[in-house]
């Protein structure tokens, strides 16, 4: 007594030249397209996770009814089953040759052991468009996987990177990076490096000496933004122009203490002279104004409790000036120095709302050449008595409780 064939044996028996051609396409596509069948493990990139075989006759009426298809549209077509064993997902679809001249020979050609050209075959898209479409396009639409949310749930970018490394190592297309021409390597470096010079050094520089030298040079050439903090002590001595490729900077962010900001515009308060000016005060900010590609200058203000915080009048008396008032005074003195061309000056960090409301419109006007006269306001500030410095805080919310936004 013979045993009944299993489902896998029945599927194997129902495979023909078309099934084999489709499965060969799936394996090849998976080796060149990371997203194809990406929901499955990339450790199985060279295995046949997708089985294709002729649909059992008893299942065809059910599939036709499910797709709500007019039987006349199926003339000359044959049904095939696409089965993903890992997920237990099965799709029964109708296939046909796309050119009418071969419709009469369709059954003979598909059943023969010939070299099947998949680009001649169409599939009826039952789940979506209800139209005939190229089989290869349908397979990419059906089996490419781009679920970022699921990636995050399963391990995030680290898991995705591990899968990409596995896929790359198994698809037979890996190569030595240093075997690439220098022009291609220089194109790749900006894609793997951090965008700003002020950020921590990337791990790529530890790969080997040649890659380190090439990557750091490209990093200097390609950076368009830079963040400088109060710890960059040579901001005002002209050395800023000696940083790598400063001439290419488009965005510059300063995150300085109050003392450094006032020094930047030439003010160096001292006991007995609370608004003393440095020699050649007007030239202190010139290095910033001479960056030809600069489009945006971001002035970021740290809270007075920040470790780098330093009051301009700290040498006169202990404590730190009111955040709201010293920022207002800074812009009053700095406005005429900040603009020499169409540079967008913005403020960020710990800035009280009232300061934003006052100065953002003024800065916007100044960007287009309409700089307000602050001479009277500067004179009024200079009349402040030394005994009243540092500036006392009278804010509703004490400055010591303010945090950067």
C-alpha positions, 0 to 999 in steps of 0.5 A: 500500500503506497503512502499519500504524498506530502504537501511538499512532495505535491508542490515539487511534482507541480513545479515546471520551467516557469516555477524554476525560473521564478525561484531563480529570479527570487534568489538573484533578486535577493542577492542584489536587493537588500529589501527583497524578502528582507522580513526573512533572515538574511542568513538564508539569502542564498536559500529558496525561502519562496516556493513557487508551484502550479496551483492545485485545481481545487484551489483555483475557483476559490482564488478566482472568487476571492479576487472578484475577477471576471473569468473572461480576463483569465483566458489563456492564463495558468495559476501558480502558488507563491508560498513563504514557508517561514511565515505560512503565507500563500498567494495564488495568482494567474500568469500569462504572456503579455503579447497576444501572439503567444496566447494560443501557445501559452499552455504549450510553452509554459509546460515545456522545459524551455528557457522561460523569459520572465519579462514576457510574463504578466501577473494579475494583481488580485490584492491591489490594482486588479490589473495585469502587470509585469511579474518581476515588478509585482514580486518586488512590490509584494516581497520588498519589505520596508517596515521601519517600525518593525525594525525598531521593535526587533532591534532598531538600526543596530539589527538592521546594520547586522543584517546588512553586513550578513547580506553583504557577506553572503551575496558574493558582492563584497570587496576590499574598500581600498581596492576601489579607486580613490575617487569612489572612496572620496565619494563614500567618506562623506556618507559615513562621517559626522557632519560637523567638525565639533562632533566626537571623532568617528570610529572610521578613523581607527580602521587603518592609517590610510583610511584615517588620513583620507577620511579626515581630509574629506571630512574637513573638505566636506563639512558645512557646519561647525559648533564652537564652545567657550572652550575654544579659547582662540576664537578672537585671535584670528585662528578661526580662519586656520581651521580646515576649510573654514571658507566652505562653512555655511552654518556656524553655531557659537555656544559661548559664555556671556563673557566670551560673547561680550569679548567677541564684540570687543567689550572686556569689563574691568573693575573701575571700567565696567564697559571697557573696550578692547584694543581694535574692538571693531576687528574682533568679530571680523574673522566671522564676517569674512567667511564667504559662504556663511549663510547662518550664524546661530548664537546659542546661549547657555544657562547661568548654571552651566559649567562653562558659564562666566559673567562679564562682570564676574571680576567686579562682584560674585554671581552671574548677571540676569540671563534676560538682561545680559542677552538683551545688552549683548544684542544692543552692543552686537547688532552693528557688528553682526551684519556685513552681508546677508547672513541669517542670525538666529538665537537658540538655547536658554533664551527668555521668551521676552528676549526672543519677541523683541530681538527676532524681528530686529535680527530679521530686518538687519539680515536685509540691511535694515539695521536699527540705530542702537546708539541711545540704548547703548548710552543708557546701558553704559550709564549703569553704575558699577555697584549695580553689576552683575545685573540683578535678576528680577525675572518672574522665573529666576534665571537660576531655574532656567534651562536651554529650550 
